[in-house]
């Protein structure tokens, strides 16, 4: 089986629409689909799940590695009849300006994918020909199997574009007429998540988001050559054979006399940013994941450790503040020394308060900090985080690769800073995070599938293994 990689000539050309629609159309035909997303995206995988009923996996060589990406792909596609990888940005756009690391093109090469290029043709006619010619010639290692033309205005427009594609020698796999009723709502962090508990309440122009997704599937199903794309997918055997490693292996069996470490994981409308393979890596390290809701549950469940991922605490600040018993429960657990790891939204929740929409909302208070929502994006992109001192998961000076995306800001305390963060935008570094005792919280999102030692240290700390958090595993 060859995966289909849905790439674009740029951002915003309709890759998500095509990917969701294609996955859903295959599902309607009774075909087992394996969905994937290029890069550190938390949002689109939720739509993949809604379209296919199958959890989507992220393929990211910065947060993991080329080998782990291949293993994640092999594992996720092992039982599927077709695999669809939704790309990010333009086909060759990667982590930095030079090279295509972390790009859709890199992921396509690693998985042997047939690339399907999406072009927004709203303001284009015969100029489509050199665009397609350039993309086809730029990297001959890629298998550019065909193009999908989006936002096409009329039958006459379609004829011109088909002639241009013929000149370029690139097969057409479909033409999508312009539609204004198939766009999905957006938030400042991306699309509204399809799998969040509020899905029924999320509305687009008066309709539930699920209905918009079904309309997208109808649109794609009626205008793309599904048989041709199935033929591309069935053109060869799998490029990568499943070879699970510790990073992506199934959870280790519990031996007689042993018990799994109970790791409480916050998961609800406010906290939902988790990579599937990251959670599975924690299970492989010995964790039993116990999900709970900071919004709705009265208190923290019985557990040996706590993981609060990212999400939208600012959108649910009133509800988080109103659930005082949960806030007290979490604060007490932190005070008792429970190992706690928090990322971005989880960091904000642990703060003393959150300023949003001109109002201060009381949060957990485990950190003596105030988070403030701003009117502009404060960080976006890949980072390398270097631990300032030994902390829950990393030794002083050790670096971990991560990703940041947030609109809030915090005035850090120098004595408890967790990291110095380095990126192509800030090569000189900047401070981030809070570390004290068994608590580590920062804006940095990591993927435990690419950091199995960090998973082992976290679970070791939860098990009370002396020194397991850092030194014993170096």
Buried (B, 14 or more C-beta within 10 A) or exposed (E): BBBBBBBBBEEEBBBBBBBBBBBBBBBBBEBBBBBBBBBBBBBBBBBBBBBBEBBBBBBBBBBBBEBBBBBBBBBBBBEBBBBBBBBBBBBBBBBBEEEBBBBBBBBBBBBBBBBBBBBBBEEBEEEBBEBBBEBBEEBEEBBBBBBBBBBBEEEEBBEBBBBBBEBBEBBBBBBBBEBEEBBBEEEBBBBBBBBBBEBEEBEBEEEBBBEBBBBBBBBBBEBBBBEBBBEBBEEEEBBBEBEBBBBBBEBEEEEEEEEBBBBBBBBBBBBBBBBBBBBBBBBBBBBBBBBBBBBEBEBBEEBBBBBBBBBBBBBBBEBBBBBEEBBBBBBBBBEEEBBBBBBBBBBBBBBBBBBBEEEBBBBBBBBEBBBBBEEEEBBEBBBBBBBBBBBBBBBEEBBBBBBBBBBBBBEBEEEBBBBBBBBEEEEEBBBBBBBBEBBBBBBBBBBBBBBBBBBBBBBBBBBEBEEBBBEEBE
